[in-house]
Protein backbone atom coordinates (compact mmCIF):
# COMPACT_ATOMS: atom_id res chain seq x y z
CA UNK A 1 0.00 0.00 0.00
CA UNK A 2 1.27 3.46 -0.97
CA UNK A 3 1.33 6.02 1.83
CA UNK A 4 1.20 9.70 0.89
CA UNK A 5 2.22 12.58 3.12
CA UNK A 6 -0.01 15.58 3.65
CA UNK A 7 2.16 17.64 1.33
CA UNK A 8 1.87 15.04 -1.43
CA UNK A 9 -1.91 14.84 -0.95
CA UNK A 10 -2.15 18.64 -1.14
CA UNK A 11 -0.09 18.66 -4.34
CA UNK A 12 -2.49 16.14 -5.88
CA UNK A 13 -5.64 17.81 -4.56
CA UNK A 14 -4.94 21.35 -5.84
CA UNK A 15 -4.88 20.45 -9.58
CA UNK A 16 -7.82 18.08 -9.09
CA UNK A 17 -9.92 20.79 -7.43
CA UNK A 18 -8.96 23.27 -10.18
CA UNK A 19 -9.92 20.76 -12.88
CA UNK A 20 -13.27 20.07 -11.20
CA UNK A 21 -13.95 23.80 -10.86
CA UNK A 22 -13.29 24.42 -14.56
CA UNK A 23 -15.36 21.40 -15.63
CA UNK A 24 -18.18 22.39 -13.30
CA UNK A 25 -18.32 25.96 -14.59
CA UNK A 26 -18.41 24.74 -18.20
CA UNK A 27 -21.10 22.17 -17.47
CA UNK A 28 -23.22 24.64 -15.52
CA UNK A 29 -23.22 26.96 -18.55
CA UNK A 30 -24.75 24.34 -20.85
CA UNK A 31 -28.50 24.60 -20.98
CA UNK A 32 -28.57 27.64 -18.71
CA UNK A 33 -30.45 30.64 -19.97
CA UNK A 34 -29.00 34.06 -19.31
CA UNK A 35 -32.47 35.44 -18.74
CA UNK A 36 -35.18 36.63 -21.08
CA UNK A 37 -34.00 38.25 -24.26
CA UNK A 38 -35.72 39.07 -27.51
CA UNK A 39 -32.79 37.77 -29.57
CA UNK A 40 -32.16 34.64 -27.52
CA UNK A 41 -35.45 33.56 -25.95
CA UNK A 42 -34.52 30.13 -24.64
CA UNK A 43 -31.54 27.98 -23.72
CA UNK A 44 -29.48 25.61 -25.81
CA UNK A 45 -30.69 22.04 -25.59
CA UNK A 46 -28.86 19.63 -23.38
CA UNK A 47 -27.86 16.10 -24.38
CA UNK A 48 -31.24 14.43 -23.86
CA UNK A 49 -33.17 17.14 -25.70
CA UNK A 50 -35.74 17.43 -22.92
CA UNK A 51 -37.03 20.86 -22.21
CA UNK A 52 -38.95 20.19 -19.01
CA UNK A 53 -40.85 23.25 -17.86
CA UNK A 54 -40.25 25.14 -21.11
CA UNK A 55 -43.06 26.96 -22.95
CA UNK A 56 -44.29 25.30 -26.17
CA UNK A 57 -41.32 25.60 -28.45
CA UNK A 58 -39.65 24.88 -31.71
CA UNK A 59 -36.46 22.89 -31.95
CA UNK A 60 -34.12 24.08 -34.70
CA UNK A 61 -30.65 23.02 -35.81
CA UNK A 62 -28.30 25.93 -36.55
CA UNK A 63 -25.17 25.12 -38.56
CA UNK A 64 -22.53 26.89 -40.60
CA UNK A 65 -20.84 30.20 -39.87
CA UNK A 66 -22.09 30.70 -36.29
CA UNK A 67 -20.13 30.67 -33.05
CA UNK A 68 -21.98 27.77 -31.36
CA UNK A 69 -23.76 25.52 -33.89
CA UNK A 70 -26.21 23.01 -32.46
CA UNK A 71 -29.80 22.31 -31.47
CA UNK A 72 -31.78 25.12 -29.91
CA UNK A 73 -35.25 25.43 -28.41
CA UNK A 74 -37.00 28.69 -29.33
CA UNK A 75 -40.47 30.14 -28.70
CA UNK A 76 -43.22 29.74 -31.28
CA UNK A 77 -43.17 32.74 -33.58
CA UNK A 78 -39.37 33.05 -33.50
CA UNK A 79 -37.49 34.11 -36.61
CA UNK A 80 -34.27 32.90 -38.24
CA UNK A 81 -32.51 35.90 -36.65
CA UNK A 82 -33.47 34.56 -33.20
CA UNK A 83 -31.94 31.16 -34.01
CA UNK A 84 -28.71 32.73 -35.32
CA UNK A 85 -28.46 34.91 -32.20
CA UNK A 86 -29.08 31.88 -29.96
CA UNK A 87 -26.19 30.12 -31.72
CA UNK A 88 -23.82 32.85 -30.59
CA UNK A 89 -24.33 35.07 -33.62
CA UNK A 90 -22.66 34.97 -37.01
CA UNK A 91 -18.89 34.62 -37.39
CA UNK A 92 -16.83 37.19 -39.28
CA UNK A 93 -16.92 34.94 -42.36
CA UNK A 94 -20.73 34.55 -42.35
CA UNK A 95 -22.60 35.61 -45.48
CA UNK A 96 -25.81 36.96 -43.95
CA UNK A 97 -26.98 38.28 -47.31
CA UNK A 98 -27.71 34.65 -48.23
CA UNK A 99 -29.96 34.14 -45.17
CA UNK A 100 -33.48 35.47 -44.78
CA UNK A 101 -33.20 36.54 -41.14
CA UNK A 102 -36.86 37.62 -41.05
CA UNK A 103 -38.23 34.22 -42.05
CA UNK A 104 -40.38 32.43 -39.45
CA UNK A 105 -38.99 29.21 -38.00
CA UNK A 106 -40.65 25.81 -38.22
CA UNK A 107 -40.14 22.95 -35.78
CA UNK A 108 -37.35 20.65 -36.92
CA UNK A 109 -35.90 23.20 -39.33
CA UNK A 110 -32.20 23.43 -40.09
CA UNK A 111 -30.86 26.98 -40.37
CA UNK A 112 -27.74 27.16 -42.53
CA UNK A 113 -25.54 30.24 -42.28
CA UNK A 114 -23.13 30.01 -45.24
CA UNK A 115 -19.57 31.27 -45.21
CA UNK A 116 -18.39 33.89 -47.69
CA UNK A 117 -16.13 32.48 -50.36
CA UNK A 118 -12.73 33.92 -51.22
CA UNK A 119 -12.77 37.24 -53.09
CA UNK A 120 -14.13 36.75 -56.57
CA UNK A 121 -15.81 33.42 -55.76
CA UNK A 122 -19.52 33.06 -55.28
CA UNK A 123 -20.43 31.12 -52.15
CA UNK A 124 -24.11 31.34 -52.99
CA UNK A 125 -25.88 29.99 -56.05
CA UNK A 126 -29.50 30.95 -56.66
CA UNK A 127 -29.93 32.31 -53.14
CA UNK A 128 -28.80 29.12 -51.41
CA UNK A 129 -25.56 27.41 -50.54
CA UNK A 130 -24.14 25.57 -53.55
CA UNK A 131 -25.35 21.97 -53.45
CA UNK A 132 -27.78 22.67 -50.58
CA UNK A 133 -31.49 22.03 -50.90
CA UNK A 134 -33.91 24.95 -50.88
CA UNK A 135 -35.96 24.97 -47.68
CA UNK A 136 -39.68 25.32 -48.38
CA UNK A 137 -40.06 26.60 -44.82
CA UNK A 138 -37.99 29.75 -45.35
CA UNK A 139 -37.33 30.19 -49.07
CA UNK A 140 -38.16 33.55 -50.60
CA UNK A 141 -40.05 34.01 -53.85
CA UNK A 142 -36.73 34.74 -55.58
CA UNK A 143 -35.14 31.53 -54.27
CA UNK A 144 -38.14 29.43 -55.30
CA UNK A 145 -38.19 31.12 -58.72
CA UNK A 146 -34.70 29.71 -59.35
CA UNK A 147 -36.03 26.13 -59.16
CA UNK A 148 -36.69 24.34 -62.47
CA UNK A 149 -40.28 24.66 -63.62
CA UNK A 150 -41.16 27.22 -60.94
CA UNK A 151 -41.76 30.74 -62.17
CA UNK A 152 -42.48 33.86 -60.13
CA UNK A 153 -46.25 33.22 -60.07
CA UNK A 154 -45.90 29.64 -58.79
CA UNK A 155 -43.19 30.73 -56.34
CA UNK A 156 -45.60 33.31 -54.91
CA UNK A 157 -48.31 30.62 -54.64
CA UNK A 158 -45.91 28.45 -52.61
CA UNK A 159 -45.13 31.34 -50.24
CA UNK A 160 -48.84 32.20 -49.95
CA UNK A 161 -49.75 28.56 -49.22
CA UNK A 162 -47.06 28.43 -46.51
CA UNK A 163 -48.35 31.66 -44.95
CA UNK A 164 -51.95 30.44 -44.78
CA UNK A 165 -51.40 26.72 -43.97
CA UNK A 166 -48.19 26.75 -41.94
CA UNK A 167 -44.88 25.07 -42.74
CA UNK A 168 -44.64 22.24 -45.24
CA UNK A 169 -44.46 18.89 -43.46
CA UNK A 170 -43.12 17.07 -46.53
CA UNK A 171 -42.25 17.77 -50.15
CA UNK A 172 -45.50 15.99 -51.08
CA UNK A 173 -47.44 18.91 -49.53
CA UNK A 174 -46.54 20.85 -52.69
CA UNK A 175 -49.38 18.90 -54.34
CA UNK A 176 -51.79 21.18 -52.42
CA UNK A 177 -50.34 24.28 -54.11
CA UNK A 178 -52.34 25.24 -57.22
CA UNK A 179 -50.32 24.68 -60.38
CA UNK A 180 -47.99 22.02 -58.97
CA UNK A 181 -48.70 18.41 -59.83
CA UNK A 182 -47.06 15.02 -59.22
CA UNK A 183 -44.62 15.35 -62.14
CA UNK A 184 -43.32 18.71 -60.88
CA UNK A 185 -43.03 17.34 -57.32
CA UNK A 186 -40.83 14.49 -58.57
CA UNK A 187 -38.70 17.02 -60.47
CA UNK A 188 -38.24 19.07 -57.27
CA UNK A 189 -37.92 16.22 -54.74
CA UNK A 190 -34.08 16.21 -54.71
CA UNK A 191 -33.84 20.00 -54.82
CA UNK A 192 -36.06 21.04 -51.91
CA UNK A 193 -36.61 20.14 -48.27
CA UNK A 194 -39.67 20.83 -46.12
N, C-alpha and C positions, 0 to 999 in steps of 0.2 A: 504494500500500500504506500502511495506517495503522500508525504506530509509536506504541506506548504506553510510557510511562515505568514504572519499577518501582512508583511510588506509585499510578499509575492501575491497574496490574495488581493490586496489593494491594487497592485499593478495589473492584475487580470480583470478586476471589477470595473475600473475606470473606463477602459475602452468598451467593455460590454455595455455599461450603462449609457455611454455616449451613442453607441450603435442603436440601442433600443430607443433612445430619445429621438434620434433622427428617423428611424423607421416608424415610430409611433406618430410623429408629427406628419409624416407623409401619408400614412394610412388614415389619419383623422381628417385630412383634407379631401380625400376621395369621397364623393357623395355628399359632401357638406355644402349647403347653400350659403352664400354670403349675405343672404337677406333678399328681400324683394327688390327686383330691378326690372325695368321695362325691357331692357336688352337681353337679360339673362334670367327669365322667370323661374326656372327650376334647376335642380342639381343634376350633375352628370350621373348616369346610372352606375350602380355598383355591379359586381360580378354576376349576381343572380338575376339582375334585371327587375327585381321587385321594387315597387314604388309604394310601399305600404303607407297609407295616410296621405297620399298625394292626390290633389284634385284630378278629375278626369283629364287625361293627357294624351299627347301624341308621342310616339317614340320615333326619332329620326336618326339616321346615320350620317354624320358629317365627315367627309374625307377630302383630301387634297391639300391645298395650300392654306391650312389653318394651323394654329399653334398646338391645339390638343384634339386631334381627330378622335372620333368615337361615337358611341350611342348616347343620346341625350333625350330626356323627357321634358317636353314643353307643353304649355297650356294650349287648349283648343283655341284656334284663332291666331296662333303665332305665325310669323312670316319667316321667310328664308333668312332675313337679316338677324332675327332672333336666334336662329340655329347657329349661324356663323359666329355671332357674339358669344354664344354659350360655349363654342369650341375654342374660345380664347382669341377670337378675331382672326382676320386674314394676316398672312405673313407678308413680308415685303415683296415677295415674288408673285403674290396672288393677282390674278387678272379678274377683278370684280366687274369689269365691263361685260364679261361673258356670263354673269350670274344675275338673274332677276331677283334682287334682294326684296322686292315688294310682294313676290308671289306667296300665296298662302301655303302652309305646309299640310301634308296629308300623313296619316299614321303609316309608318313603315317606309317612308320615303328616304331615299338617299340624296343628300345634298353634296354636289361635287363642286369644289372651288378649284378651278384650273390654275396652273402656273403659267406665267408669261413665258413665251419662248425667247430665245436669243434675238437680238436686234435683227430685224429683217425677216424673221420667221414667224409665220402665223401659228399660234397655239390653238386657235379656235377655227373651226370649219363650220359654216352654216349656223353659227350661234351656239354650237356645242363643242365639247372637247372632241378632237379627232378620234374616231373609232368608238365614241361613247354613244349610247342610245339616247334618243330624245325622250324626256320624261313628260308623259301626258299630264301629269299633275301640276307641272310648273311651266311648261313650254309657252312661249309667247306666240302670237299670230305669225310673226316673222319667222320664228324657228320652225313652226309647223308648215309654213309655206315652202320651206326648203325641201320637205319630204317629197318623194316621187308620187305623182298623181294627186297631190294636195295643193290646191291653189289658194289664193287669199280668201275666197268666199268659204270654202270648206274649212280652212284653218279657223276662220271666225266662228263657224258653226261648232267646231270642236271646243273652242274656248267658251262659247255661250252654253253648250251642253254641260261642261264642267262647272260653270258658275251656277247653273240652276239645279243640277243633280248631285253635285259633290264630286269628289275625286273618282277617277276611273279605278275600278277594282281589278280589271284585267284588260288586256288588249282587245278581247272579244266585245267589251262594252262599246267599242267604236261602231258596232253594228246598229246601235241605237241612235247614232248621229245621222241625220238626213243627208243622203248623198254618198254614204260610205256603205259598201256592200261586202260580202264575203271575199270576193276576189281582191279588193283593195286591202282588206284586213290581212290577208295572207301576204300581200306585197309589203306591208308595213311591219309585220310581226317581228322581224329581226332588227328593225330600225328604231322601235319605240319600246318604252316600258311604262307600266301604269304609274 
